Amino acid sequence: MSLQDELASVQRRLDELGRAVSKLEQHVGDSLDMRRVRADTKHLSDDLALLRDSVGTTPAGQKPRQEMVTIPDTPYDPSLWSGAEDEGLGAPDRRAP
């Protein structure tokens, strides 16, 4: 079975679980434990969606590529900092208590 088939199979089972939880809730009512079961079911669906996004765009066995961000070695323009207070030190014309 291919990865896509496995993901689709898990999605179908999660859909069935969601329907079963809804039926169970009709019998049990809205309790703390029932809310936890409902939340856990939602988390499983969310996690499967994240997994599908992370593995769905790359061939099997490869990790998804992460985008490289280049940070320049040149100093920042000093005018960016003019008028800014030093974090944790306060403004130059005030004293700490």
C-alpha positions as CSV (number, residue, x, y, z in Angstrom):
1,M,0.0,0.0,0.0
2,S,1.4,3.4,-0.9
3,L,1.8,6.3,1.5
4,Q,-1.1,8.1,0.1
5,D,-3.3,5.0,0.5
6,E,-2.2,4.7,4.1
7,L,-3.0,8.3,4.8
8,A,-6.4,8.0,3.2
9,S,-7.1,4.8,5.2
10,V,-6.2,6.6,8.5
11,Q,-8.4,9.6,7.5
12,R,-11.3,7.3,6.9
13,R,-10.8,5.6,10.3
14,L,-10.6,9.0,12.0
15,D,-13.8,10.0,10.3
16,E,-15.5,6.9,11.7
17,L,-14.1,7.6,15.1
18,G,-15.5,11.1,15.0
19,R,-19.0,9.7,14.1
20,A,-18.7,7.1,16.9
21,V,-17.7,9.8,19.4
22,S,-20.7,11.9,18.4
23,K,-23.1,9.0,18.9
24,L,-21.4,8.2,22.3
25,E,-21.9,11.8,23.3
26,Q,-25.6,11.5,22.7
27,H,-25.7,8.7,25.3
28,V,-23.2,10.0,27.8
29,G,-24.0,13.7,27.6
30,D,-21.6,16.6,27.9
31,S,-19.2,15.7,30.7
32,L,-15.6,16.6,31.3
33,D,-14.5,13.1,30.2
34,M,-16.6,13.4,27.0
35,R,-15.0,16.8,26.2
36,R,-11.6,15.2,26.6
37,V,-12.4,12.4,24.2
38,R,-13.8,14.9,21.7
39,A,-10.7,17.1,22.0
40,D,-8.4,14.1,21.6
41,T,-10.3,13.1,18.4
42,K,-9.8,16.6,17.1
43,H,-6.1,16.5,17.9
44,L,-5.7,13.3,16.0
45,S,-7.3,14.8,13.0
46,D,-5.2,17.9,13.2
47,D,-2.0,15.8,13.7
48,L,-2.8,13.7,10.6
49,A,-3.3,16.9,8.6
50,L,0.1,18.1,9.7
51,L,1.6,14.8,8.9
52,R,0.0,14.8,5.5
53,D,1.3,18.3,4.8
54,S,4.9,17.4,5.8
55,V,5.1,14.1,3.9
56,G,2.7,14.7,1.0
57,T,5.0,17.0,-1.0
58,T,8.2,15.0,-0.8
59,P,9.0,11.5,-2.2
60,A,8.8,8.7,0.3
61,G,11.8,8.4,2.6
62,Q,12.9,12.0,2.2
63,K,12.6,14.8,4.7
64,P,10.8,17.9,3.6
65,R,13.2,20.7,2.5
66,Q,13.5,23.6,4.9
67,E,13.9,27.1,3.4
68,M,17.3,28.6,4.1
69,V,17.3,32.1,5.3
70,T,20.5,34.1,4.7
71,I,21.5,36.6,7.3
72,P,24.0,39.3,6.0
73,D,27.3,39.8,7.8
74,T,27.2,43.6,7.2
75,P,26.3,45.7,10.2
76,Y,22.8,47.1,10.5
77,D,22.2,50.8,9.7
78,P,22.7,52.7,13.0
79,S,19.7,54.9,12.2
80,L,17.5,51.9,12.9
81,W,18.3,52.3,16.5
82,S,18.1,56.0,16.9
83,G,15.5,57.0,19.5
84,A,15.1,53.5,20.7
85,E,15.4,52.6,24.4
86,D,17.8,49.9,25.5
87,E,15.7,47.0,26.6
88,G,16.0,46.6,30.3
89,L,18.0,49.7,30.9
90,G,15.3,52.4,30.4
91,A,15.7,55.7,28.7
92,P,19.0,57.6,29.0
93,D,17.5,60.5,30.8
94,R,15.9,58.4,33.6
95,R,17.4,56.5,36.5
96,A,16.5,53.1,37.8
97,P,14.6,53.1,41.2
